[in-house]
Amino acid sequence: MGKYEVVVIAKGSEAGVKAAKKAASIAKQKNKRRIHLVFVNDVDFYSGEGMGYVREDMAKSLENIGDAIMRKLEHAIKEEHQDVEIERIELHGKTAEEILKFLNENDIEILIIPKEERGPIEKSLTRGDIEPFFNEIQQRVKCILVE
């Protein structure tokens, strides 16, 4: 079981950047030295049915996308809080399952989730109805939604 103070679900959108900056602000307020960025490499979400033959290529592409998103968020965090350490965590599997598994297996002080109206992460988590998922998370950990 790992212990994590400030964890951000990585997303490359405007809400994702706001969430990263919020993490930097919280880290600064609470004198935290480290922020963790979590990216879920969910090949099934992007490849869909009948796309199994491109699964390996898709996984590699998602690693590259994840790296680009992480770099973007790292830059946003460093703009706000230059001396914070940033660690990347890449999970592999279905987005909702992997996030919940990560929450169940680790001690997390604060989880920050970028929230957008029916974006790709939201659709993959709950087929569009995201509120029950957030409510479940909030019962496990202090969760901050950034829109």
DOTI-648099 format. One record per atom (N, C-alpha, C, O): x, y, z; atom name. Coordinates in pm, whole numbers. Atoms other than C-alpha are relative to their C-alpha. Last residue first. Layout:
> X | Y | Z | CA
...
# end
This chain:
> 69 | -15 | 130 | N
> -1440 | 2209 | -1382 | CA
> 64 | 110 | -80 | C
> 21 | 138 | -192 | O
> -37 | -127 | 62 | N
> -1224 | 2088 | -1095 | CA
> -63 | 5 | -137 | C
> -37 | -79 | -223 | O
> 32 | -4 | 143 | N
> -1364 | 1819 | -869 | CA
> 33 | 138 | -53 | C
> -4 | 239 | 6 | O
> 28 | -134 | 47 | N
> -1193 | 1774 | -532 | CA
> -24 | -8 | -150 | C
> 61 | -58 | -224 | O
> -4 | -15 | 145 | N
> -1205 | 1435 | -365 | CA
> -40 | 143 | -36 | C
> -141 | 195 | 12 | O
> 39 | -138 | 25 | N
> -1123 | 1361 | -3 | CA
> 22 | 28 | -148 | C
> 135 | 22 | -198 | O
> -113 | -94 | -9 | N
> -1105 | 983 | -12 | CA
> -53 | 142 | -19 | C
> -158 | 163 | -80 | O
> -127 | 67 | -28 | N
> -1325 | 672 | 8 | CA
> 113 | 98 | 31 | C
> 203 | 67 | 108 | O
> 17 | 77 | -123 | N
> -1680 | 815 | 29 | CA
> 131 | -66 | 41 | C
> 144 | -109 | 156 | O
> 0 | -91 | -114 | N
> -1582 | 1082 | -223 | CA
> -25 | -71 | 132 | C
> 7 | -17 | 237 | O
> -137 | -39 | -32 | N
> -1493 | 811 | -474 | CA
> 4 | 85 | 125 | C
> 90 | 66 | 211 | O
> -66 | 120 | -53 | N
> -1843 | 663 | -465 | CA
> 144 | 33 | 41 | C
> 190 | -9 | 147 | O
> 53 | 23 | -135 | N
> -1999 | 1008 | -506 | CA
> 67 | -120 | 65 | C
> 96 | -118 | 184 | O
> -63 | -96 | -90 | N
> -1769 | 1079 | -801 | CA
> -48 | -21 | 143 | C
> 31 | -12 | 237 | O
> -140 | 38 | -13 | N
> -1883 | 758 | -970 | CA
> 72 | 95 | 95 | C
> 147 | 50 | 182 | O
> -11 | 115 | -92 | N
> -2248 | 834 | -899 | CA
> 144 | -45 | 21 | C
> 181 | -86 | 130 | O
> 22 | -33 | -141 | N
> -2204 | 1182 | -1054 | CA
> 7 | -120 | 94 | C
> 70 | -109 | 199 | O
> -121 | 2 | -80 | N
> -2048 | 1068 | -1383 | CA
> -25 | 19 | 150 | C
> 57 | -24 | 230 | O
> 56 | -46 | -127 | N
> -2353 | 971 | -1587 | CA
> 110 | -9 | 106 | C
> 126 | -113 | 170 | O
> 54 | -135 | 9 | N
> -2191 | 956 | -1933 | CA
> -56 | 53 | 130 | C
> -54 | 174 | 151 | O
> 85 | -14 | 119 | N
> -2125 | 584 | -1987 | CA
> -72 | 135 | -2 | C
> -180 | 147 | -61 | O
> 139 | 32 | -35 | N
> -1993 | 562 | -1632 | CA
> -96 | 11 | -116 | C
> -217 | 22 | -94 | O
> 24 | 36 | -140 | N
> -1616 | 572 | -1638 | CA
> -141 | -52 | 20 | C
> -161 | -158 | 80 | O
> -59 | 131 | -26 | N
> -1554 | 560 | -2011 | CA
> -24 | -46 | 143 | C
> -30 | -165 | 170 | O
> 73 | 104 | 72 | N
> -1800 | 839 | -2075 | CA
> 56 | -139 | 30 | C
> -19 | -235 | 46 | O
> 131 | 17 | -62 | N
> -1650 | 1056 | -1803 | CA
> -80 | -110 | -67 | C
> -144 | -191 | 0 | O
> -20 | 71 | -126 | N
> -1300 | 998 | -1933 | CA
> -134 | -26 | 67 | C
> -159 | -136 | 117 | O
> -38 | 141 | 21 | N
> -1403 | 1084 | -2288 | CA
> 21 | -77 | 130 | C
> -20 | -193 | 140 | O
> -125 | 18 | 74 | N
> -1586 | 1405 | -2191 | CA
> 35 | -147 | -10 | C
> -38 | -232 | 42 | O
> 0 | 116 | 89 | N
> -1950 | 1413 | -2086 | CA
> 122 | -12 | -89 | C
> 111 | -40 | -208 | O
> 130 | 53 | 42 | N
> -1949 | 1760 | -1931 | CA
> 20 | -109 | -104 | C
> 55 | -80 | -219 | O
> 58 | -69 | 114 | N
> -1606 | 1805 | -1788 | CA
> -133 | -66 | -34 | C
> -159 | -181 | 1 | O
> 136 | 41 | 38 | N
> -1454 | 1720 | -1457 | CA
> -50 | 85 | -115 | C
> -47 | 208 | -111 | O
> 56 | -97 | 93 | N
> -1085 | 1726 | -1375 | CA
> -135 | -51 | -50 | C
> -148 | -166 | -92 | O
> 49 | 53 | 128 | N
> -1033 | 1501 | -1074 | CA
> -50 | 115 | -87 | C
> -136 | 192 | -44 | O
> 55 | -109 | 81 | N
> -823 | 1591 | -771 | CA
> -35 | -58 | -137 | C
> 49 | -118 | -204 | O
> 9 | 39 | 141 | N
> -765 | 1323 | -507 | CA
> -67 | 115 | -75 | C
> -174 | 162 | -37 | O
> 87 | -84 | 83 | N
> -648 | 1432 | -161 | CA
> 8 | -48 | -144 | C
> 117 | -66 | -199 | O
> 52 | -110 | -80 | N
> -498 | 1221 | 121 | CA
> -101 | 83 | -78 | C
> -213 | 107 | -31 | O
> -6 | -126 | 74 | N
> -455 | 894 | -64 | CA
> -64 | 109 | 84 | C
> -178 | 95 | 129 | O
> 45 | -102 | -95 | N
> -371 | 569 | 114 | CA
> 21 | 136 | -66 | C
> 134 | 181 | -83 | O
> -94 | -101 | -48 | N
> -343 | 306 | -156 | CA
> -66 | 96 | 97 | C
> -188 | 110 | 101 | O
> -128 | 60 | -36 | N
> -500 | -22 | -268 | CA
> 100 | 99 | 61 | C
> 208 | 59 | 103 | O
> 16 | 106 | -100 | N
> -864 | 89 | -271 | CA
> 134 | -52 | 52 | C
> 144 | -94 | 167 | O
> 50 | -60 | -125 | N
> -794 | 417 | -448 | CA
> -10 | -103 | 111 | C
> 23 | -74 | 226 | O
> -107 | -83 | -53 | N
> -578 | 247 | -713 | CA
> -42 | 62 | 133 | C
> 37 | 66 | 228 | O
> -100 | 95 | -52 | N
> -847 | -18 | -765 | CA
> 115 | 78 | 65 | C
> 160 | 43 | 175 | O
> 54 | 54 | -126 | N
> -1109 | 256 | -802 | CA
> 98 | -98 | 65 | C
> 113 | -97 | 187 | O
> 2 | -109 | -98 | N
> -896 | 436 | -1062 | CA
> -50 | -51 | 134 | C
> 10 | -23 | 238 | O
> -137 | -27 | -42 | N
> -819 | 111 | -1245 | CA
> 7 | 113 | 103 | C
> 85 | 106 | 198 | O
> -49 | 111 | -83 | N
> -1181 | 0 | -1258 | CA
> 138 | 30 | 54 | C
> 166 | 3 | 171 | O
> 70 | -2 | -130 | N
> -1302 | 338 | -1382 | CA
> 54 | -107 | 93 | C
> 80 | -80 | 210 | O
> -22 | -122 | -77 | N
> -1039 | 362 | -1657 | CA
> -64 | -4 | 139 | C
> 6 | 12 | 239 | O
> 121 | -81 | 14 | N
> -1039 | 5 | -1786 | CA
> 6 | 116 | 100 | C
> 36 | 96 | 218 | O
> 125 | 70 | -12 | N
> -685 | -126 | -1792 | CA
> -117 | 94 | -21 | C
> -102 | 204 | -74 | O
> 41 | 66 | 123 | N
> -329 | -4 | -1751 | CA
> -127 | -78 | 25 | C
> -131 | -162 | 115 | O
> 77 | 121 | -24 | N
> -220 | 247 | -1487 | CA
> -43 | -56 | -135 | C
> -53 | 18 | -233 | O
> 78 | 43 | 116 | N
> 53 | 503 | -1532 | CA
> -66 | -132 | 33 | C
> 1 | -230 | 68 | O
> 49 | 136 | -21 | N
> 178 | 687 | -1224 | CA
> -84 | -34 | -122 | C
> -181 | 36 | -152 | O
> 99 | 54 | 93 | N
> 394 | 992 | -1272 | CA
> -38 | -141 | 42 | C
> 46 | -220 | 84 | O
> -18 | 141 | 36 | N
> 575 | 1165 | -988 | CA
> -115 | -43 | -89 | C
> -231 | -8 | -66 | O
> 113 | 58 | 73 | N
> 608 | 1539 | -953 | CA
> 36 | -143 | -37 | C
> 139 | -169 | -97 | O
> -38 | 120 | 74 | N
> 830 | 1701 | -691 | CA
> -125 | -56 | -68 | C
> -234 | -54 | -11 | O
> 74 | 123 | -28 | N
> 732 | 2053 | -591 | CA
> 56 | -115 | -85 | C
> 94 | -95 | -200 | O
> -80 | 96 | -76 | N
> 1002 | 2321 | -605 | CA
> -75 | -128 | 36 | C
> -22 | -212 | 109 | O
> -121 | 50 | 66 | N
> 856 | 2525 | -890 | CA
> 74 | -108 | 77 | C
> 138 | -192 | 15 | O
> -73 | 51 | -118 | N
> 503 | 2567 | -753 | CA
> 127 | -70 | -48 | C
> 129 | -191 | -65 | O
> 58 | -38 | -128 | N
> 260 | 2752 | -979 | CA
> 90 | -30 | 119 | C
> 87 | 41 | 219 | O
> 30 | -144 | 7 | N
> 438 | 2746 | -1314 | CA
> -48 | 52 | 134 | C
> -20 | 166 | 171 | O
> -125 | -72 | -26 | N
> 582 | 2406 | -1215 | CA
> -18 | 151 | -11 | C
> 55 | 227 | 53 | O
> -29 | 9 | -143 | N
> 229 | 2262 | -1195 | CA
> 123 | 83 | 34 | C
> 122 | 157 | 132 | O
> 100 | -82 | -70 | N
> 137 | 2384 | -1545 | CA
> 26 | 1 | 151 | C
> 13 | 105 | 216 | O
> -31 | -141 | 28 | N
> 462 | 2242 | -1687 | CA
> -96 | 92 | 75 | C
> -54 | 191 | 134 | O
> -120 | -31 | -78 | N
> 400 | 1908 | -1517 | CA
> 39 | 146 | -18 | C
> 75 | 214 | 78 | O
> 43 | -25 | -138 | N
> 50 | 1913 | -1663 | CA
> 118 | 31 | 91 | C
> 108 | 114 | 181 | O
> 81 | -122 | -1 | N
> 177 | 1952 | -2021 | CA
> -40 | 35 | 144 | C
> -32 | 151 | 184 | O
> -92 | -113 | 18 | N
> 449 | 1692 | -1966 | CA
> -75 | 133 | 7 | C
> -28 | 228 | 70 | O
> -76 | -16 | -124 | N
> 191 | 1447 | -1826 | CA
> 96 | 119 | -10 | C
> 107 | 198 | 84 | O
> 90 | -58 | -100 | N
> -38 | 1501 | -2124 | CA
> 75 | 26 | 131 | C
> 60 | 133 | 190 | O
> 24 | -139 | 40 | N
> 247 | 1441 | -2369 | CA
> -91 | 71 | 100 | C
> -67 | 186 | 135 | O
> -123 | -75 | -24 | N
> 355 | 1126 | -2183 | CA
> -19 | 148 | -34 | C
> 24 | 235 | 41 | O
> -13 | -18 | -144 | N
> -2 | 997 | -2177 | CA
> 122 | 82 | 36 | C
> 116 | 169 | 123 | O
> 99 | -101 | -36 | N
> -33 | 1055 | -2551 | CA
> 9 | 30 | 149 | C
> 9 | 146 | 190 | O
> -50 | -128 | 52 | N
> 289 | 863 | -2609 | CA
> -94 | 114 | 34 | C
> -49 | 223 | 72 | O
> -117 | -34 | -83 | N
> 175 | 579 | -2382 | CA
> 56 | 134 | -44 | C
> 92 | 217 | 40 | O
> 50 | -57 | -125 | N
> -161 | 591 | -2561 | CA
> 113 | 32 | 97 | C
> 104 | 129 | 172 | O
> 47 | -136 | 28 | N
> 12 | 542 | -2896 | CA
> -50 | 67 | 128 | C
> -22 | 185 | 151 | O
> -120 | -84 | 16 | N
> 201 | 241 | -2759 | CA
> -40 | 145 | -27 | C
> 22 | 237 | 27 | O
> -62 | -13 | -132 | N
> -124 | 86 | -2633 | CA
> 123 | 90 | -7 | C
> 143 | 175 | 79 | O
> 79 | -97 | -76 | N
> -293 | 157 | -2968 | CA
> 61 | 22 | 138 | C
> 66 | 136 | 185 | O
> -31 | -133 | 54 | N
> -17 | -19 | -3159 | CA
> -73 | 108 | 79 | C
> -17 | 214 | 108 | O
> -138 | -30 | -39 | N
> -53 | -323 | -2932 | CA
> 42 | 138 | -50 | C
> 107 | 213 | 23 | O
> -10 | -20 | -145 | N
> -433 | -324 | -2966 | CA
> 141 | 41 | 43 | C
> 157 | 135 | 121 | O
> -81 | -120 | -17 | N
> -435 | -281 | -3344 | CA
> 27 | 30 | 147 | C
> 80 | 136 | 181 | O
> -125 | 13 | 76 | N
> -552 | -637 | -3416 | CA
> 89 | 124 | 12 | C
> 207 | 116 | -20 | O
> -103 | 73 | -73 | N
> -806 | -615 | -3137 | CA
> 132 | -8 | -72 | C
> 237 | -12 | -8 | O
> -125 | -71 | 24 | N
> -1006 | -348 | -3319 | CA
> 117 | -69 | 68 | C
> 225 | -11 | 82 | O
> -52 | 28 | 133 | N
> -1322 | -550 | -3362 | CA
> 132 | 66 | -32 | C
> 180 | 58 | -145 | O
> 22 | 134 | 54 | N
> -1488 | -394 | -3060 | CA
> 60 | -13 | -139 | C
> 57 | 82 | -218 | O
> 136 | 49 | 23 | N
> -1342 | -74 | -2923 | CA
> -6 | -141 | -54 | C
> 97 | -207 | -70 | O
> -3 | 94 | 112 | N
> -987 | 55 | -2969 | CA
> -136 | -58 | -31 | C
> -166 | -85 | -148 | O
> -32 | -60 | 129 | N
> -1013 | 374 | -2766 | CA
> -5 | -97 | -117 | C
> -35 | -58 | -229 | O
> 86 | -115 | 26 | N
> -1192 | 251 | -2456 | CA
> 23 | 55 | -140 | C
> -73 | 91 | -209 | O
> 134 | 44 | 36 | N
> -1028 | -91 | -2469 | CA
> -92 | 117 | -34 | C
> -174 | 107 | -125 | O
> 3 | 38 | 141 | N
> -679 | 60 | -2475 | CA
> -140 | -39 | -44 | C
> -181 | -7 | -155 | O
> 121 | 82 | 19 | N
> -728 | 232 | -2140 | CA
> -17 | -31 | -149 | C
> -91 | 36 | -220 | O
> -15 | 46 | 137 | N
> -384 | 369 | -2046 | CA
> -111 | -103 | -24 | C
> -94 | -222 | 3 | O
> 46 | 137 | 24 | N
> -488 | 543 | -1726 | CA
> 10 | -29 | -150 | C
> -54 | 37 | -232 | O
> 55 | 15 | 135 | N
> -282 | 848 | -1630 | CA
> -40 | -146 | -19 | C
> 37 | -236 | 14 | O
> 43 | 134 | 37 | N
> -220 | 939 | -1267 | CA
> -64 | 3 | -139 | C
> -160 | 76 | -163 | O
> 88 | -4 | 116 | N
> -16 | 1247 | -1176 | CA
> -33 | -143 | -41 | C
> 58 | -224 | -59 | O
> 1 | 118 | 87 | N
> 130 | 1245 | -826 | CA
> -102 | 21 | -112 | C
> -217 | 57 | -87 | O
> 129 | 18 | 66 | N
> 220 | 1569 | -646 | CA
> 14 | -122 | -90 | C
> 116 | -140 | -156 | O
> 14 | 88 | 116 | N
> 508 | 1593 | -398 | CA
> -145 | -4 | -49 | C
> -240 | -4 | 30 | O
> -116 | -3 | 88 | N
> 651 | 1833 | -141 | CA
> -20 | -75 | -130 | C
> 62 | -64 | -221 | O
> -25 | 133 | 56 | N
> 338 | 1918 | 55 | CA
> 113 | 11 | -100 | C
> 124 | 112 | -170 | O
> -143 | 31 | -7 | N
> 345 | 2238 | 259 | CA
> 31 | -143 | -42 | C
> 111 | -212 | 21 | O
> -18 | 103 | -101 | N
> -36 | 2237 | 294 | CA
> 146 | -44 | 17 | C
> 174 | -144 | 83 | O
> 72 | -33 | -124 | N
> -97 | 2565 | 114 | CA
> 30 | -98 | 112 | C
> 41 | -58 | 228 | O
> -64 | -118 | -59 | N
> 174 | 2499 | -150 | CA
> -65 | 33 | 135 | C
> 5 | 59 | 233 | O
> -132 | 42 | -48 | N
> 49 | 2147 | -220 | CA
> 70 | 116 | 71 | C
> 130 | 98 | 176 | O
> 21 | 79 | -123 | N
> -307 | 2277 | -244 | CA
> 133 | -43 | 60 | C
> 152 | -35 | 181 | O
> 47 | -92 | -103 | N
> -203 | 2544 | -496 | CA
> -21 | -72 | 134 | C
> 19 | -21 | 239 | O
> -115 | -81 | -40 | N
> -2 | 2294 | -699 | CA
> -37 | 97 | 112 | C
> 39 | 115 | 207 | O
> -88 | 88 | -78 | N
> -296 | 2052 | -702 | CA
> 121 | 77 | 50 | C
> 162 | 62 | 165 | O
> 64 | 12 | -131 | N
> -524 | 2335 | -817 | CA
> 85 | -88 | 92 | C
> 100 | -58 | 210 | O
> -30 | -125 | -71 | N
> -279 | 2404 | -1100 | CA
> -62 | 1 | 139 | C
> -3 | 53 | 234 | O
> -143 | 3 | -32 | N
> -300 | 2039 | -1206 | CA
> 40 | 125 | 78 | C
> 115 | 116 | 176 | O
> -15 | 97 | -110 | N
> -682 | 2049 | -1187 | CA
> 147 | -8 | 44 | C
> 175 | -15 | 163 | O
> 51 | -64 | -122 | N
> -690 | 2367 | -1398 | CA
> 18 | -92 | 121 | C
> 53 | -46 | 230 | O
> -100 | -99 | -37 | N
> -468 | 2195 | -1656 | CA
> -43 | 72 | 128 | C
> 38 | 95 | 217 | O
> -117 | 73 | -49 | N
> -701 | 1896 | -1663 | CA
> 110 | 94 | 46 | C
> 173 | 71 | 149 | O
> 33 | 42 | -137 | N
> -1007 | 2123 | -1693 | CA
> 117 | -77 | 62 | C
> 141 | -66 | 182 | O
> -6 | -121 | -82 | N
> -843 | 2284 | -1999 | CA
> -31 | -34 | 146 | C
> 35 | 16 | 237 | O
> 93 | -108 | 31 | N
> -796 | 1936 | -2145 | CA
> 24 | 123 | 88 | C
> 111 | 123 | 175 | O
> -63 | -107 | 75 | N
> -494 | 1709 | -2126 | CA
> -87 | 118 | -34 | C
> -42 | 210 | -103 | O
> 84 | -21 | 117 | N
> -624 | 1484 | -1849 | CA
> 53 | 123 | -71 | C
> 82 | 224 | -7 | O
> -57 | -76 | 112 | N
> -421 | 1340 | -1566 | CA
> -94 | 3 | -119 | C
> -141 | -101 | -166 | O
> 28 | 82 | 117 | N
> -610 | 1230 | -1254 | CA
> 39 | 84 | -122 | C
> -16 | 192 | -144 | O
> 81 | -62 | 105 | N
> -436 | 1433 | -985 | CA
> -21 | -103 | -111 | C
> 74 | -164 | -158 | O
> 7 | 78 | 123 | N
> -305 | 1290 | -658 | CA
> -94 | 70 | -97 | C
> -203 | 112 | -60 | O
> 82 | -69 | 100 | N
> -195 | 1496 | -357 | CA
> 11 | -76 | -131 | C
> 119 | -89 | -189 | O
> 63 | -118 | -59 | N
> -68 | 1315 | -45 | CA
> -96 | 67 | -98 | C
> -216 | 78 | -70 | O
> -6 | -111 | 93 | N
> 6 | 960 | -159 | CA
> -73 | 119 | 61 | C
> -185 | 105 | 112 | O
> 59 | -119 | -62 | N
> 83 | 666 | 64 | CA
> 25 | 118 | -93 | C
> 138 | 148 | -130 | O
> -74 | -124 | 8 | N
> 142 | 333 | -108 | CA
> -73 | 113 | 71 | C
> -194 | 106 | 91 | O
> 85 | -118 | 0 | N
> 0 | 0 | 0 | CA
> 89 | 124 | 0 | C
> 173 | 141 | 88 | O
# end
